[in-house]
Amino acid sequence: MVFSSVIFVLVFLPIVLLCHSLFYFHIQNKREKEFLTSLLNLFLLLSSIFFYAWGEPKFFILLLLCTYVNFHVALLIQREKKEAKFFLSIGVVINLGLLSYFKYAMLFISPEMITALNTVLPQSLNLKGTFNIALPLGISFYTFQAMSYLIDVYRNKVTASQRFIDFACYLHMFPQLVAGPIVRYAQIVEELKVRALSINRFIDGSSRFTIGLAKKILIADTLGKVADAAFTVTHGELTAYGAWVGIICYTFQIYYDFSGYSDMAIGMGMMLGFSFPENFNYPYIASSIQNFWQRWHMSLSNWFKDYLYISLGGNRKGKSRIYGNLFIVFLLCGFWHGASWTFMAWGAYYGFFLILEKIFPAAIEKLPSTIRHFYVFAVIVFGWVLFRSDSFAHAFYYVKSMFGAYHGSFQMNRVWIEWYGHDVTIALIIAVLFSCPVLPAIKKMISEKNNKIPKIVFVAINFIKYSYLLALLLICMMPLFGATYNAFIYFRF
């Protein structure tokens, strides 16, 4: 079930929110709130299982089984102090093994290898079907959350959950199950016990959800038409202008697609009484590559920093070790995104620039701010070429196209047809404008003049705001009814 679908927006989500809210407000005057909240967690767990089974019916049993294993491994880590490292190792191996089998097996086992093995194995052991492996939805996020929980229990940062339903609710909660943000158990453990809902928080959450949906439907999907057209033009037929148009559109498409999903997830979390971590902080205004990764997919960046970079030694073992740790972390960060050598190269690409900034920090800092922002944005754009391309050859061809190596042909018409629509132009202007912190600046300005603005003006502003959000929701529903929605980019990771 896709967030940007009619069945989710108009059926599944309203039913879940209505039942959850009615039950929550019913238990407010009860004495045993924690026990009753566990029942509420059971409802969310069952809803999440239904959500997952709708799209992946053959995998939800496997994920529940792995959840059961992680739950008991954490209890063993906490109880058996002398053997805690051993049980942690078992848990990490199980989770990484699950991720490696489903996500990376086909990368290392070529069709030629399977054919060769089939010639020596009995017919009953034919490997053709065995390695035609489907990727369970959200497995990258699921395994990282499970591992963070086990490691935090081992480090005594959290106490292992004694209630399987509460733990399973944390790991399977549908808003963030498929594509994050990566939520750590410590961040919501108290809310799994007792959480607070209010009308204002529900309204704020629904507003955040609507904005996220608009990012996806009105901006990301619109710009994606141009990006897809540019990246599917036959080699040698893409002009420099078409290549630049395509990659600029993709640069903003992937930001609004993923940040839109994160906004929807955070908004749904708020409506359910949870506080999920922020995942983006205007990454395209970054003043360095390090700053970019402090702003982009922050829950993943922090995960790699806390559980891998620090474990490797972090900044504690000399400069050469720091450079090596950075390169390993970003190589694996790229690999986390998918079973492709281009993703690994994309991670290594960022590792190179981060090491460069560590070696020459003064040179970067002395650059004028305009030049620094241009340098960062250029690195990001060329990085997205590698990220979006199907192969190294495709990426190389695309970069050559950006520098005018080809003169184009009739196939370019597909790019122009998509590009010259008014919807694309408007979407790109809005995308560029709101990739900067415009809204926070407006909110800050209003808050600073809070005492000077008459109350009636605030009422009018709120009326306009919520009328606008309602209109935005209705506009978003039009393409959904036309069945023109696309899955979120990060669903495939």
N, C-alpha and C positions, 0 to 999 in steps of 0.2 A: 504494500500500500504506500503510495507516494504522497508526501505532504501536499504537493501542489496538484491535487486531484479532487474532483467533486465528491467522491465517496468519502474521502478523509475530512475535507473542510466542512461539508454539510451534513454528514451522517456520523461517522465514527467519533470525531473530536467533540461535537456538541453533546452526544450521548454520554461520553466518558466524563466530560466536565460537569454536566448536569447531575449525573449520579454521584460523582465524587463530592461536589459542593453540597448537595442535599444531605448526604451522609455525614459530611464534615460538620455542618452547622447543627445537625441533629445530635451529635455527640458532645457538643461544647459544654453542656451542663452535666455530663456524666462524670463520675469520680475516677474511673480507671481509664484515663485518656490514652496512656501508652498502649494498653491492650487493644483498645478500640482503634487506635491509629494503625496497629498491626493488621487489623481487619481491613482498614482502608488501603494499606499496602498490598494486601492480598488481592483486593479489587484491581489495583493498578497493575499488579503482576499478571493477573488473568487477562486484563485488557491488553497488556503489552504482548503476551503470548499470542492472543488473537491477531493483533496487529502484525506480528512477525510471521505467523503461520499463514496469513492471507497471501503474502508474497513468497515465502520460503517454507512451505509445509513440510518438506523433507528434512529440514535442518533444525527446527526448533527443539526437537527431542534431544539432539546432540548438544545444543547449547545449554539446555536444562541439566543434562548429565554433567557437563563440564562445570556448570555453576555449583552443582552438588559436590563435585570433587574439590573445587577451590574453597568452598565453605569449610569442609572438613580438614583440608590441608592447613588452612589458617588456624583452626583450633589446635591442631597438632603443633604448629610453630609456636603458638602461645603457651601451650601446656608443657611441651617437652623442650625445655630450654637448652639442654645439652645437645640435642639433636635438631635444634631449630634450623641451622644452616642446611642440614641434609634435607629436611622437609621443604624448605624454601626452594632448594635446587630441584626437587621433584616437581613442585608446583610450576616453576618457571619453565622447566623442560616440557611439561604437559602443555602449557599454553603456547609456547613457541613451536612445539611439535604440531599442534593443531593449526596454527597460523602457517607454518612452513608447508605442511602437506597440501592444504587447500589453495594457498596463494602462490607458492613458489615451486612446487614439484615439477610443473610443466616447463619451467624455465631451464631446468637442468637435465630434463629427460627429453631428448629430441625425438621426432618421429622416426628418424633413421635408427636410433637406439632401440626403440620399441619394436620396429620391424625386425632388427637383428635378433632380439631376444625371442620373438615369436617363432623364429625359425628353429630354435633349439628347445623351446618349451612345448609340452603337450598341448593339444588343442584346448583342453579344459582350462588351461592356465593362460589363455590368450590375454595379452596385456592391453589390447586396444581400448576396451571399455574402462579398464581400471584407471587409466591415466587421462581419461576425458573428464577432468575434474571441474565441477561447477563451484564457483566461489560463493560461500554463504554471505549474505548481506550483512555488512557492518562488522565482519570478523576482526578487522584490524583494530577498531575502537574497543570491541568487546575484550579482546585479549590484553590490550594495554591497560584497561581499567582493572581487569582481574589481577594482572601482575603488580600494578601499583598498590592494590589492596594487600597482597601477600607481603610485598616488601615493606610496606608501612607497618604491618603487624610485626614483622621481624625486627624492625627498627624501633619498636615500641612507640610509634607515633599515633597508633590507634589500637583500640582493643578489639579483638576478633568478635564479630557478631555472634550472638548466641541464638539468634532467630533466623532460620533459613529463609523464611518468607521475606523478612526485611532485607536480607542480603541479596536475595534474588530480585527483589524489587529495584534495589540500587543498580544491579548489573544489567537488568533487562528493560528498564524504564523506557518506554517507546519514544519520548521526545528526543533523547540523545543516543539511542541504541545504534542507529544506522550510520550516522556521520558526525557524532560528537555534539558539542565539545566533550573532550575527555574529562569526565568528572571523577574526582577522587573521593573515596569513601569518607575521608575526614571532612570534606567540604559539605556533606549533607547528612552526616550521621545523626546529628541532633534533630534534623527535620524528619528523619525516618522514625524517630521516637515520638516527637510532638511537633507539629508545625502550625504556623499561623496563617490563616487566610483572611482577607478583608476585601471589601468591595473595591477600594482604591487600588489594591495590589492586583486584583483580577482585571480591572480596567487597564492598568499599566501593562499587564501581561498580554491582554488582547490587542492593545495598541502595538506592542513590540512584534507580536505575531503578524499583524496586518502589514506592518512595514517590511518585515522579512519576506512575506509572500509577494509584495509589490516589487521588491528587489529582484526576486527570482523571475516572476512572470513578465513584468513590464520592462525590466532593464536587461537582466542576464539572457533571457531567451531571445529577446529582440536582437541584441548584439551578437548572440551565438549564431544567428543565421548568416551573418557576414563572415564570422570566423570560420564556420564550417565550410562555407563556399570557398574561401581562400585556401584552406588546408586540404581541400580535395581537388584542386586544379592539377591537371596532369603536369608532371615534371617538364620544365623548360617552357611553360606557357603562362607563367605568372609574372606580371610586371612589378617593378619596384613599388609603384603607388598601390597596387592591389595587395602586395605583401605587407606593406606598412599598415594599410587600412585593416587587413585581416588580423594582424597580431595586436594592434592597439585595441580592436574590438574584443579579442580574446583576453587581453590583459584585464579589461574591466568586466568582461563576462565572468571569469573565474572568481574575481573578488566579490561581485554582487551575488553570484550563485551560492558561494560557500558562506559568505557573511549573512546572506539572506536566510539560509538554512539555520545558521547559528542563532540568528535573531528569533526565528520561529521556535527553535528548541528552548531558548531562554525564556521566551514569552509563555510557552506552554508550561514550563517549569514554574514560573511565577503564578500562573493560574491554578496550578496544583499544589502550591505552597512550598516550592523548592527554589533555592538560589543556585543556579548553575553559573560557572565561571564565564567571564567574558572571553571571547575568542579572537576578536579583532579590535584594533585601535588605530584606525586610519593608517594602514601600512604604507600607502603610496606617498605619504609626506615624510617618510623616513629620511634622516640625514646621513645614514651609513647603512651598510648591509647588516651589521650587528643590530642596529636600531630597527631595521626592517623585520628581522626575526624576533624582536621583542614585541612587535606589533601584529605580525601575521601568524594565524593559527597558534595563538599563545598557549593553549592547553597542551598542544603537541610539543612546542618548543620547550615549555617548562618541564614536560615529562622527560624529554631526552636530557635536559640539563640535570634534573634531580636524580634520575635513576640510571643514567648511563655516563654522562660527562663527569659528574662528581665521583661515581664509582670507579672510573678509570684514573682518577687522580685529580681531575679538575685543573685548578691553577697552582697546585701545591708542589709540583715536581719539576720545575724548570721550564724554560721557554720551549725547548724542542718537544718536551712531553705535551705542553699545552697545544702546540701546533698539531701534533699527532692525534691528540684527543679530539680536537675540533674536526679534523678531517674524517676520523672514524665516525663521529657522531653524525655528521652531515651526509656521509656516504650511506649510513644505515637509515637516515631520515629519508633520503631519496628512495632507498630500497623499500621502505615501509609503504611508500605510495603505490607501488605496483611491481609485478614480476616482469620487469623490463630493464634491459641494460641502459636504456635512455634515462630512466628514472634514477638509476645509480649515478650516471654521469651528471644529471641535474644536481644531485646532492653533492657530488665532488666539486662541481662548478661553484656552488655556494661556499663549500669548505675552502676552496682556493681563495676567494675574495675575503673571507673572514680572516684567514691566516695573513693575507696581504695587509689588511687593516691592523692586525696585531703587530706586524713587523714595522709598519710605517704609520703609526698613529698620528704623529705630529703633522705629517704631510697631508693627511686627510683633513685634520682639524683646521689647518691653515687655509684650505680652499674657501673661496667665497661661498656663502650658503646656496646661491643659485647653481653654481657649478657642482656642489656636493649633491644637491637634489637631482640634477640632471644625470650625474654619474650613477647614482643609485637607481633611478628610474630606467636608465639604459641597461644596466646589469639585469634588472628585473625583467624587462621586455625580452631581451635575448635569452634569458633563462626560460621564459614561457615558451619560446620557440622549441627548445629542446624538450620541455615538458609535454607539449601538445603533439609533437611529431610522433609518427608511428615507428620510425627507425632513425638511425644516425644519418643514413643517406637522405631521408626526407628532410631532416633538420638542416643538413648541409645545403641541400637544394634551396630550402626556404630562405636561409641567410643570404645565399648568393642572389636570390630574387630580390631581397631587400636592398641590395647594392646595385641593382640594375643589370644583372647578368643576362636577362631574357627580355624579349620584346613583346611577349604576350600573343594571344590568339583569340579565336571565338569563344574558347572556354572561359575567358575572363568575363564574358557577359553575365555569367551566374553571379559573380562578385558584384558587378555594377547593378544588376537587378535588385539585389538585396540592399546594396549600399545607398542607392538613390531614393529609397523610401523615406518619407518624412518621419516615420516612427523611429527609424535607426538614428537619424540626425538628432532628434529630440532626446532619445535614450542616451546617446553618447554625451550630449551636453549636460544632461542631468547627472550622468555617471561621473563625469569629470568634476562637476561642481560639488557633489556630495561625497566624493572621495576625500574631500578636505573637511575639517571640523566646523562646518557652517552651523549646523543645528546646536552644538554645544555653545558656540559663540552667541547665538541668539538667546538661548536659555540663560546664559550668564548675564547678558545685558538686561534681560527682563528681571532676573532675580536681584540685580544690583539696584534697580529702580522700583523694587517691590513696594516700598513705603510711599512712593510718589504717584503710583498708578492707582486711580480710583477702583474700588471693588467691582463696579459695573463693567469696567474695561476687562478685568480678569474673567468675569463671567462670559463676556462676548468672545474673548480669546479662546476659552475652553469650548464654547459652542462651535466656533469656527473649526477648531482643532478636531473635535470628534465628528463633526459633519464631514470634514475632509477625509478622515480615516474611514468613515462609513462609505463614502463615495469611492475611495480607493479600493476598498474590499469588493464593492460591486463591480468596478472596472476589471479587477483581477479575475472575477468569476467568469467573465465573458469568454476569454480564450479557454478556460477550463471546460465550459459547457461545449465548446467546439472541439474538445479532445485534442488540442494542439500543444498540451504541456509536455515537457521533457523531464526526465529524471535528473536529479541533482548530480553535478559532476563528481562530487566526492562519494557518491553512493558506490562507485566502482572500486574504491580504495578500501 
